Amino acid sequence: MQVLFEQSVSERLPEVSTEDLRAAWLTLLNRASVNRHHRITREQLSVRDYMTRVLRRLQETRYVEFLDLFEPEQGVAVLVVTFLAILELARESLIEVSQQAAYAPIYVKLKGGHLAAVE
């Protein structure tokens, strides 16, 4: 009689604390305020569009540093929409947000290493 065991090895990364996420967010806002322009425009920004942008970026590489997903020179509105897109992707379990230790860089990757799509 032969018994086979299937082993599933999954990488277990530490959870990201809300304080570390907050600190990363404040860093982005500070960068954006340095590049601030006094333009008043009404922009139509779609969280779904930015979710797709984030997923496309993650498909290009295994991990992306959290801060690298943002473009502070685009302004605060784009930062907010991108941040909401990342939170929504994490809530939908399409991405994983992790860090190795407290105050270490935060990384984002596709969950399960598979390609994902947002409609």
Secondary structure as GFF3:
##gff-version 3
##sequence-region A 1 119
A	DSSP	alpha_helix	18	34	.	.	.	ID=ss1
A	DSSP	alpha_helix	47	59	.	.	.	ID=ss2
A	DSSP	beta_strand	64	65	.	.	.	ID=ss3
A	DSSP	three_ten_helix	66	69	.	.	.	ID=ss4
A	DSSP	three_ten_helix	72	74	.	.	.	ID=ss5
A	DSSP	alpha_helix	76	91	.	.	.	ID=ss6
A	DSSP	beta_strand	95	99	.	.	.	ID=ss7
A	DSSP	beta_strand	106	110	.	.	.	ID=ss8
A	DSSP	three_ten_helix	111	113	.	.	.	ID=ss9
###
